[in-house]
Amino acid sequence: MGAGKTTVGRQLAKRLARPFFDSDHEIVERTGVPIPTIFEIEGEDGFRRREVQTIHELTETSNIVMATGGGVVLNAENRRRLHETGWVVYLNVPPALLFERTRHDRNRPLLHVADPLAKLEELHAVRDPLYRDTAHIVVDGGRLVASGIVLHLLREFNCQCKT
């Protein structure tokens, strides 16, 4: 969370002239309530069930750019579907920078804890190997601005398409 997936995804979709979808936004649209409300009523497990369904449906669509929620990789089926049906990019950002980007955002239910930085470090430790296993490319999202990441991805994507 806070890595820039939605920002980069929107810019990349525009450059590729493809539709853009954000799985979290899709869940909000489908339920009619914000993600913190889903967490409050259904808990994280309820949200993750909705996420699996949304990822399944979105990966059935061709030629789109999709940003996912940060915890999407916790589910093995999500990881498999994403890796097999698309070109997966992992924007790796250090937890300290994620903390700076998210510390005032009240729409991050997992960070409603006494020590959000420690929580981000814990999440990163668990999720980083899963992201790396799922991704086709890992980008250092802490050193580049979104437009630089998009240019890098366009170069990588063109190279991948030619091989």
C-alpha positions as CSV (number, residue, x, y, z in Angstrom):
1,M,0.0,0.0,0.0
2,G,1.3,3.4,-1.0
3,A,3.7,2.0,-3.6
4,G,2.1,4.0,-6.4
5,K,0.4,1.1,-8.2
6,T,-2.7,3.1,-9.1
7,T,-0.8,6.2,-10.2
8,V,1.7,4.1,-12.3
9,G,-1.1,1.9,-13.6
10,R,-3.2,4.8,-14.8
11,Q,-0.3,6.4,-16.6
12,L,0.8,3.2,-18.2
13,A,-2.8,2.4,-19.4
14,K,-2.9,5.9,-21.0
15,R,0.4,5.3,-22.8
16,L,-0.7,1.9,-24.0
17,A,-4.2,3.1,-24.9
18,R,-5.7,0.3,-22.7
19,P,-8.5,0.4,-20.1
20,F,-7.3,0.7,-16.5
21,F,-8.8,-1.1,-13.6
22,D,-8.0,-0.9,-9.9
23,S,-9.1,-4.0,-8.1
24,D,-9.7,-2.1,-4.8
25,H,-11.8,0.5,-6.6
26,E,-13.8,-2.3,-8.3
27,I,-14.6,-3.8,-4.9
28,V,-15.8,-0.4,-3.6
29,E,-17.9,0.1,-6.8
30,R,-19.5,-3.4,-6.4
31,T,-20.2,-3.1,-2.7
32,G,-21.1,0.6,-2.6
33,V,-19.0,1.1,0.6
34,P,-15.4,2.1,1.3
35,I,-12.8,-0.6,2.1
36,P,-12.6,0.3,5.8
37,T,-16.3,-0.4,6.0
38,I,-15.9,-3.8,4.5
39,F,-13.1,-4.5,7.0
40,E,-15.3,-3.3,9.8
41,I,-18.3,-5.4,8.8
42,E,-16.7,-8.5,7.2
43,G,-13.1,-8.4,8.6
44,E,-10.1,-8.9,6.5
45,D,-11.2,-12.4,5.5
46,G,-14.4,-11.0,4.0
47,F,-12.5,-8.4,2.0
48,R,-10.0,-11.0,0.8
49,R,-12.9,-13.2,-0.5
50,R,-14.2,-10.3,-2.5
51,E,-10.7,-9.6,-3.7
52,V,-10.3,-13.1,-5.0
53,Q,-13.5,-12.9,-7.0
54,T,-12.6,-9.5,-8.4
55,I,-9.1,-10.6,-9.5
56,H,-10.6,-13.7,-11.1
57,E,-13.1,-11.6,-13.1
58,L,-10.5,-8.9,-14.1
59,T,-8.0,-11.5,-15.2
60,E,-10.6,-12.9,-17.6
61,T,-10.3,-9.6,-19.5
62,S,-7.6,-9.1,-22.1
63,N,-5.5,-6.0,-22.9
64,I,-6.1,-4.1,-19.7
65,V,-3.8,-2.5,-17.1
66,M,-4.7,-3.4,-13.6
67,A,-3.5,-2.2,-10.2
68,T,-4.2,-4.5,-7.3
69,G,-4.5,-4.0,-3.6
70,G,-1.3,-4.6,-1.6
71,G,-2.4,-7.8,-0.1
72,V,-3.5,-9.5,-3.3
73,V,-0.5,-11.8,-3.2
74,L,-1.5,-13.4,0.1
75,N,-3.8,-15.7,-1.9
76,A,-2.1,-18.4,-4.0
77,E,-4.9,-18.4,-6.6
78,N,-4.5,-14.7,-7.1
79,R,-0.7,-15.1,-7.5
80,R,-1.2,-17.9,-10.0
81,R,-3.9,-16.1,-12.1
82,L,-2.0,-12.8,-12.1
83,H,1.3,-14.5,-13.2
84,E,-0.3,-16.7,-15.8
85,T,-2.7,-14.1,-17.4
86,G,-0.6,-11.0,-17.5
87,W,2.6,-9.2,-17.2
88,V,3.1,-8.5,-13.4
89,V,5.2,-5.6,-12.1
90,Y,6.2,-5.4,-8.5
91,L,6.8,-1.8,-7.3
92,N,9.2,-2.4,-4.4
93,V,9.2,0.5,-2.0
94,P,11.0,0.5,1.4
95,P,8.6,0.5,4.4
96,A,9.9,3.8,5.7
97,L,8.9,5.5,2.5
98,L,5.5,3.7,2.4
99,F,5.0,5.1,5.9
100,E,5.7,8.6,4.8
101,R,3.2,8.2,1.9
102,T,0.4,6.6,3.9
103,R,0.7,8.0,7.4
104,H,-2.2,10.5,7.0
105,D,-4.4,8.2,4.9
106,R,-7.4,7.0,7.0
107,N,-8.5,4.6,4.2
108,R,-5.8,2.0,5.2
109,P,-7.5,-0.3,7.7
110,L,-4.4,-2.4,8.2
111,L,-2.5,0.7,9.4
112,H,-5.0,1.5,12.2
113,V,-2.5,0.2,14.8
114,A,-0.3,1.8,17.5
115,D,2.9,1.5,15.3
116,P,2.0,1.8,11.6
117,L,5.7,1.7,10.5
118,A,6.3,-1.6,12.3
119,K,3.1,-2.9,10.7
120,L,4.4,-1.9,7.2
121,E,7.8,-3.6,8.0
122,E,5.9,-6.7,9.0
123,L,3.7,-6.7,5.9
124,H,6.8,-6.1,3.7
125,A,8.6,-9.0,5.2
126,V,5.7,-11.4,4.5
127,R,4.7,-10.0,1.1
128,D,8.0,-9.2,-0.5
129,P,8.9,-12.9,-1.3
130,L,5.3,-13.4,-2.7
131,Y,5.5,-10.3,-4.9
132,R,8.9,-11.4,-6.2
133,D,7.6,-14.9,-7.0
134,T,4.6,-13.5,-8.8
135,A,6.2,-10.7,-10.7
136,H,7.7,-10.8,-14.1
137,I,9.7,-7.6,-13.3
138,V,10.6,-5.9,-10.1
139,V,11.0,-2.1,-10.1
140,D,12.6,0.0,-7.4
141,G,9.6,2.2,-6.7
142,G,11.4,4.2,-4.1
143,R,13.9,5.9,-6.4
144,L,11.8,6.8,-9.5
145,V,8.8,9.1,-9.9
146,A,5.7,7.5,-11.6
147,S,6.5,8.9,-15.0
148,G,10.0,7.4,-14.9
149,I,8.6,4.1,-13.8
150,V,6.2,4.2,-16.7
151,L,9.0,4.9,-19.2
152,H,11.0,2.0,-17.8
153,L,8.1,-0.3,-18.0
154,L,7.3,0.7,-21.6
155,R,10.9,-0.2,-22.5
156,E,10.8,-3.5,-20.7
157,F,7.4,-4.3,-22.1
158,N,8.6,-3.6,-25.7
159,C,11.6,-5.9,-25.1
160,Q,9.5,-8.7,-23.7
161,C,7.0,-8.4,-26.6
162,K,9.9,-8.8,-29.2
163,T,11.2,-12.0,-27.7
